[in-house]
Amino acid sequence: MKFFDQFFGQKKPKQSTEKSQYLPKDSDPKEVLFAKKFIERGGKFIYCEDASATSFYFNQIIEENGWLVDEVESNSPILSSFFKLIPSNKIAKALVLHCEYLIANKGAVLICNRQIQEKKLSELPENLIIIAKANDFKSDVSEAMTAINKKYKHNLPSNITTLNAFDPTKENDFLSYGGNAKHLYLLVQEVN
């Protein structure tokens, strides 16, 4: 019988569809993982298909909070121009800024001196509106720092930090103590 099995092949036993306990578990894509963690921490996540959607949602945020346009500022000339922000002598209620990367496993936003100059988090307004691109997602801090090293090869930024706590009422993690929780809106725009 074994002789014929060599020519005609032996029926293979059916393989189990159960996965081994030793294989890594399927996980969400980093974008979904980030959104879940970000929202759990009190952040407000908004996905925008294009620049007009980004502008629309920005105006919705301003209206929802009852802010005047001159109460919102940005350190970026590009963002100031895009959102038509007018510098004023009023104390800003919100700051609009770009980010470096979005850290999926923490639900955190990585920023540096290119966004906040040399200011400490405590010196920033209580409300931050972050503008990010859909390709800014990184799995973890290590991957983000590697990307920063490549991006700014000869002029590494200083004051690199992550925004971790987004709602003072949810700031119960001892690691965020003194981290100055901010109300954070994140507008993630699809890259065209």
Order of alpha helices (4+ residues) and beta strands (2+ residues): alpha-alpha-beta-alpha-beta-alpha-beta-beta-beta-alpha-beta-beta-alpha-beta-beta
